[in-house]
């Protein structure tokens, strides 16, 4: 049976309760106000007339500003919300990576929570029994299998939830941001598994603010604004529509207050050339934030030490503009860093990172390092190791 998703004229309204603003001068006034001035019930519309279809081979990015309805749409597709109007038809097994702790009980053991979480996902107990050991192996919780969940750290809980959620391959994957947490060893395993699950799925729908991620994974896009579908089509035109939408709101105080911080946290780019001269590093590449705006905050991190950018120059990169559907091609950079004691590329070490953000203080997102630079670092390291032996 072929897999598909058909969303026809879907609207969703939910009730909210609004309390009239009042001032209480004491406990009695507050209690009387709560008793005789109950909150008012109102309906708000979260989705409005959404129509689209997804078929085998589609990897669809769900783009939109904060509060546009991306997570709500995914939850509607997963059956968490029933549409107020319209219909959702899905053919094929569906895996939703939306809430990794759904179904967990703090008082149950880790082993018992595998069944609780799996049941909440709609999996059969007979299938889960065969996956207990692989799940515990993947999450690294074999020694904790009979411990209560409340004894686990937050990171261990996420690892357990991820291992359960991804233990089976499904026809359709619904993701609200790319799952990534834990130490470097677990992150490597999680990334490899996610890439395998995405590659093995017939349909993928991914809501994310990371334009680099959706450009790498997706071939189509839909753009939401205030619960309405404003674009549906190819990934590059979709990114163009998304960036034009953000550009129209960029000057508003509402945008600055709600989204600027997130834009600074998530950057995407590549360091394409690196040169070391007398304690100074010269880097060239490109970098943009989640709003598709070129960033100026760069940091070189080596040996656990951060070195902020000292000189920065932008230049046009029409190839990047076309690839990411940007509104401005001026996203290339040439930058200089002062690195005391660093006289050669090999002094940087294999742990070299270049972090991007709106400012140096917000620079936390690692940029990609070109393979030629990585090869140069590895060659220098091997040469120094051989010389010491």
C-alpha positions as CSV (number, residue, x, y, z in Angstrom):
1,X,0.0,0.0,0.0
2,X,1.4,3.4,-1.0
3,X,1.9,6.1,1.7
4,X,0.3,9.5,1.5
5,X,-1.0,12.4,3.5
6,X,-4.1,14.4,2.3
7,X,-5.1,17.5,4.2
8,X,-8.3,19.0,3.0
9,X,-9.6,22.4,4.2
10,X,-8.4,21.8,7.8
11,X,-9.2,24.4,10.4
12,X,-8.7,24.0,14.1
13,X,-10.2,26.1,16.9
14,X,-9.6,25.6,20.6
15,X,-11.1,27.2,23.7
16,X,-9.1,29.5,25.9
17,X,-10.2,31.1,29.2
18,X,-9.5,34.8,29.7
19,X,-9.7,36.5,33.1
20,X,-10.6,40.1,33.3
21,X,-7.8,42.1,34.8
22,X,-8.6,43.1,38.4
23,X,-6.7,44.4,41.4
24,X,-7.2,42.6,44.7
25,X,-6.1,44.5,47.9
26,X,-6.2,41.4,50.1
27,X,-7.0,37.7,50.3
28,X,-10.7,38.3,50.7
29,X,-10.9,40.4,47.6
30,X,-9.0,37.9,45.6
31,X,-11.2,35.0,46.8
32,X,-14.4,36.9,46.1
33,X,-13.2,37.9,42.6
34,X,-12.3,34.2,41.8
35,X,-15.8,33.1,43.0
36,X,-17.9,35.8,41.4
37,X,-15.9,36.8,38.4
38,X,-15.1,33.5,36.5
39,X,-12.9,33.6,33.4
40,X,-14.5,34.1,30.1
41,X,-14.4,31.2,27.5
42,X,-13.4,32.2,24.0
43,X,-12.4,30.2,20.9
44,X,-9.2,31.0,19.0
45,X,-8.4,29.7,15.6
46,X,-5.0,28.0,15.3
47,X,-5.3,26.6,11.7
48,X,-7.4,28.1,8.9
49,X,-8.3,26.3,5.7
50,X,-5.1,24.2,5.3
51,X,-4.9,22.1,2.1
52,X,-2.0,20.1,0.8
53,X,-0.9,16.6,-0.1
54,X,2.2,14.6,0.5
55,X,3.2,11.5,-1.5
56,X,6.0,9.0,-1.5
57,X,9.4,10.6,-1.9
58,X,8.3,13.9,-0.4
59,X,10.4,15.5,2.3
60,X,8.4,18.6,3.3
61,X,9.8,21.4,5.4
62,X,7.2,23.2,7.5
63,X,8.3,26.8,7.7
64,X,6.9,29.8,9.6
65,X,7.5,32.3,12.3
66,X,7.1,31.5,16.0
67,X,3.4,30.8,16.6
68,X,2.5,30.3,12.9
69,X,1.0,26.9,13.6
70,X,3.8,24.5,12.6
71,X,3.7,22.3,15.8
72,X,-0.1,22.5,15.8
73,X,-0.2,21.2,12.2
74,X,2.1,18.3,13.1
75,X,-0.1,17.4,16.1
76,X,-3.2,17.5,13.9
77,X,-1.5,15.1,11.5
78,X,-0.6,12.8,14.3
79,X,-4.2,12.8,15.7
80,X,-3.5,14.7,18.9
81,X,-5.9,17.4,17.7
82,X,-9.1,16.6,15.8
83,X,-9.8,19.2,13.1
84,X,-12.8,21.5,13.8
85,X,-13.4,21.6,10.0
86,X,-12.0,19.5,7.2
87,X,-10.3,16.1,7.1
88,X,-6.9,14.5,7.4
89,X,-6.3,11.2,5.6
90,X,-3.0,9.3,6.2
91,X,-2.0,6.0,4.6
92,X,1.0,4.1,6.0
93,X,2.6,3.7,9.5
94,X,3.4,7.0,11.1
95,X,6.2,7.9,13.6
96,X,5.9,11.3,15.4
97,X,9.0,12.7,17.1
98,X,7.1,15.5,18.9
99,X,7.1,14.7,22.6
100,X,9.8,12.2,23.6
101,X,8.4,11.9,27.2
102,X,4.8,11.1,26.2
103,X,3.5,8.1,28.2
104,X,6.4,8.1,30.8
105,X,5.6,7.5,34.5
106,X,8.1,8.6,37.1
107,X,7.1,5.8,39.5
108,X,7.6,3.0,36.8
109,X,10.9,1.4,36.1
110,X,12.9,2.1,32.9
111,X,11.9,-1.3,31.5
112,X,8.2,-0.6,32.3
113,X,8.4,2.8,30.7
114,X,9.5,1.2,27.5
115,X,6.1,-0.5,27.3
116,X,4.2,2.7,28.5
117,X,5.9,4.9,26.0
118,X,5.6,2.3,23.2
119,X,1.9,1.9,24.0
120,X,1.3,5.6,23.8
121,X,2.9,5.5,20.4
122,X,0.5,2.8,19.3
123,X,3.1,0.0,19.2
124,X,2.2,-3.6,20.1
125,X,3.6,-5.2,23.3
126,X,4.8,-8.3,21.4
127,X,6.9,-6.1,19.2
128,X,8.2,-4.0,22.1
129,X,9.4,-7.1,24.0
130,X,11.8,-7.9,21.2
131,X,13.2,-4.4,21.3
132,X,13.9,-4.0,25.0
133,X,17.5,-5.0,24.9
134,X,18.3,-2.9,21.7
135,X,16.6,0.1,23.3
136,X,18.5,-0.2,26.5
137,X,21.8,-0.7,24.6
138,X,21.2,2.3,22.4
139,X,20.3,4.6,25.4
140,X,23.1,3.2,27.5
141,X,20.6,2.4,30.3
142,X,21.1,-1.4,30.8
143,X,22.3,-0.9,34.3
144,X,19.3,1.3,35.1
145,X,16.7,-1.0,33.6
146,X,15.1,-1.8,37.0
147,X,15.5,1.7,38.4
148,X,12.5,4.1,38.7
149,X,12.3,6.7,36.0
150,X,12.5,9.5,38.5
151,X,16.0,8.5,39.4
152,X,17.2,9.3,35.9
153,X,18.7,12.6,34.8
154,X,16.9,14.7,32.2
155,X,19.5,13.7,29.6
156,X,19.0,10.0,30.3
157,X,15.2,10.4,29.9
158,X,15.7,12.1,26.6
159,X,18.0,9.3,25.5
160,X,15.5,6.7,26.5
161,X,12.6,8.5,24.8
162,X,14.6,8.9,21.6
163,X,15.7,5.2,21.6
164,X,12.0,4.1,22.0
165,X,10.7,6.5,19.5
166,X,13.2,5.5,16.8
167,X,13.4,1.7,17.4
168,X,11.1,1.0,14.4
169,X,11.2,2.2,10.8
170,X,8.0,3.8,9.7
171,X,6.5,4.9,6.4
172,X,5.9,8.5,7.6
173,X,8.0,10.6,10.0
174,X,6.7,13.8,11.6
175,X,9.4,15.9,13.3
176,X,9.3,19.1,15.3
177,X,12.9,20.2,15.0
178,X,15.7,17.7,14.6
179,X,16.3,15.6,17.7
180,X,19.7,16.2,19.1
181,X,20.8,16.0,22.7
182,X,23.3,14.3,25.0
183,X,27.0,13.8,24.9
184,X,29.1,13.7,21.7
185,X,29.1,9.8,21.6
186,X,25.3,9.6,21.9
187,X,24.8,12.6,19.5
188,X,26.8,10.7,16.8
189,X,24.6,7.6,17.3
190,X,21.4,9.6,17.3
191,X,22.4,11.5,14.1
192,X,23.3,8.3,12.3
193,X,20.0,6.7,13.3
194,X,17.9,9.7,12.4
195,X,19.6,9.9,9.0
196,X,18.8,6.2,8.5
197,X,15.2,6.6,9.6
198,X,14.7,9.6,7.3
199,X,16.3,7.9,4.4
200,X,14.2,4.8,4.9
201,X,10.9,6.7,5.2
202,X,8.5,7.2,2.3
203,X,7.4,10.7,3.6
204,X,9.1,13.1,6.0
205,X,7.5,16.3,7.4
206,X,10.0,18.5,9.4
207,X,9.2,21.7,11.2
208,X,12.4,23.6,11.9
209,X,14.0,27.0,12.1
210,X,17.3,25.7,10.7
211,X,17.3,26.6,7.1
212,X,20.5,24.6,6.5
213,X,18.9,21.5,7.9
214,X,15.7,21.7,5.9
215,X,17.7,22.6,2.7
216,X,19.8,19.4,3.2
217,X,16.9,17.1,3.9
218,X,13.8,18.5,2.2
219,X,12.7,18.8,-1.4
220,X,9.5,20.6,-0.8
221,X,8.2,23.3,1.6
222,X,5.0,24.7,3.0
223,X,5.0,28.1,4.7
224,X,2.5,29.0,7.4
225,X,1.6,32.5,8.7
226,X,-1.0,33.0,11.5
227,X,-2.4,29.5,10.9
228,X,-2.8,29.9,7.1
229,X,-1.0,28.2,4.3
230,X,0.7,31.0,2.3
231,X,3.0,28.8,0.1
232,X,3.3,25.2,-1.0
233,X,5.9,24.0,-3.5
234,X,9.6,23.4,-4.0
235,X,12.1,23.9,-1.3
236,X,14.0,26.8,-2.8
237,X,10.9,28.9,-3.7
238,X,9.6,27.9,-0.3
239,X,12.7,29.3,1.5
240,X,12.4,32.4,-0.7
241,X,8.8,32.9,0.4
242,X,9.7,32.3,4.1
243,X,12.6,34.8,4.0
244,X,10.5,37.4,2.2
245,X,7.9,36.9,5.0
246,X,10.5,37.4,7.7
247,X,11.9,40.5,5.9
248,X,8.4,42.1,5.9
249,X,8.3,41.7,9.7
250,X,11.9,42.4,10.5
251,X,11.5,46.1,11.3
252,X,8.6,45.5,13.7
253,X,9.2,45.5,17.5
254,X,7.1,42.3,17.7
255,X,9.6,40.4,15.5
256,X,12.6,41.8,17.4
257,X,11.2,40.8,20.8
258,X,10.0,37.3,19.9
259,X,12.4,36.0,17.4
260,X,15.7,37.9,17.4
261,X,17.1,35.8,20.3
262,X,16.4,32.5,18.4
263,X,17.9,33.9,15.3
264,X,21.1,34.6,17.1
265,X,21.3,31.1,18.6
266,X,20.9,29.3,15.3
267,X,23.3,30.1,12.5
268,X,24.3,28.1,9.4
269,X,27.3,28.5,7.3
270,X,30.7,27.1,6.1
271,X,34.3,28.0,6.6
272,X,35.9,27.5,3.2
273,X,39.5,28.7,3.7
274,X,41.9,29.1,6.6
275,X,45.3,30.7,6.8
276,X,47.6,31.2,9.8
277,X,50.2,33.9,9.9
278,X,52.1,35.0,13.0
279,X,49.4,34.4,15.6
280,X,46.6,35.5,13.3
281,X,44.0,33.4,11.6
282,X,42.3,34.5,8.4
283,X,39.0,32.8,7.6
284,X,36.7,33.0,4.6
285,X,33.3,31.5,4.0
286,X,29.6,32.4,4.6
287,X,27.1,32.5,7.4
288,X,23.4,33.4,7.9
289,X,21.0,33.1,10.8
290,X,17.6,31.4,10.9
291,X,16.0,34.4,9.4
292,X,18.3,34.3,6.4
293,X,20.2,37.4,7.5
294,X,24.0,37.5,7.3
295,X,25.6,37.4,10.7
296,X,28.7,39.2,12.0
297,X,29.3,37.4,15.3
298,X,32.1,34.8,14.8
299,X,34.2,32.9,17.3
300,X,37.1,30.5,16.8
301,X,37.2,27.8,19.5
302,X,40.4,25.8,20.0
303,X,41.4,23.8,23.1
304,X,38.4,25.1,24.9
305,X,39.4,28.7,24.4
306,X,37.2,31.2,22.5
307,X,38.7,33.9,20.3
308,X,36.3,36.6,19.0
309,X,36.5,38.0,15.5
310,X,38.8,41.2,15.3
311,X,38.1,42.2,11.7
312,X,35.1,41.3,9.6
313,X,34.2,42.1,6.0
314,X,31.1,41.0,4.1
315,X,31.0,40.2,0.4
316,X,28.4,38.9,-2.1
317,X,27.7,35.2,-2.5
318,X,25.0,34.8,-5.2
319,X,25.5,31.0,-5.1
320,X,24.6,30.8,-1.5
321,X,21.6,33.2,-2.0
322,X,20.3,30.9,-4.8
323,X,20.9,27.7,-2.8
324,X,19.1,28.9,0.4
325,X,16.5,31.2,-1.2
326,X,17.9,34.3,0.6
327,X,16.7,37.8,-0.1
328,X,20.3,39.2,0.2
329,X,23.4,37.8,-1.4
330,X,25.8,39.7,0.9
331,X,26.4,36.8,3.3
332,X,30.0,35.9,2.5
333,X,32.7,36.9,5.1
334,X,36.4,37.5,5.4
335,X,37.5,37.6,9.0
336,X,40.6,37.9,11.1
337,X,41.2,36.5,14.5
338,X,44.1,37.1,16.9
339,X,45.3,33.7,18.2
340,X,48.3,34.2,20.6
341,X,50.7,31.3,20.5
342,X,49.2,29.9,17.3
343,X,51.8,30.0,14.6
344,X,50.7,27.1,12.3
345,X,47.5,25.3,11.4
346,X,48.5,22.3,13.4
347,X,48.5,24.4,16.6
348,X,44.7,24.7,16.3
349,X,44.2,20.9,17.0
350,X,41.5,18.6,15.7
351,X,38.9,20.1,18.1
352,X,38.8,23.4,16.1
353,X,35.3,24.9,15.9
354,X,34.1,28.1,14.3
355,X,30.9,29.3,15.9
356,X,28.4,31.8,14.4
357,X,25.7,34.1,15.8
358,X,24.3,37.6,15.6
359,X,27.1,38.7,18.0
360,X,30.2,37.1,19.4
361,X,28.4,36.6,22.7
362,X,25.6,34.7,20.9
363,X,27.9,32.7,18.7
364,X,27.1,29.1,19.7
365,X,26.2,27.3,16.4
366,X,29.2,25.5,14.9
367,X,29.7,26.2,11.2
368,X,30.7,23.5,8.8
369,X,34.4,23.2,8.2
370,X,35.4,22.5,4.6
371,X,36.9,19.0,3.9
372,X,40.1,20.6,2.7
373,X,40.6,22.3,6.0
374,X,39.9,19.1,8.0
375,X,42.3,17.2,5.8
376,X,45.0,19.9,6.5
377,X,44.4,19.7,10.2
378,X,44.6,15.9,10.2
379,X,47.8,15.9,8.1
380,X,49.5,18.4,10.4
381,X,48.5,16.3,13.5
382,X,49.8,13.1,11.9
383,X,53.1,14.8,11.0
384,X,53.6,16.1,14.5
385,X,52.8,12.8,16.0
386,X,55.3,11.0,13.7
387,X,58.0,13.6,14.6
388,X,57.5,13.0,18.3
389,X,57.9,9.2,18.0
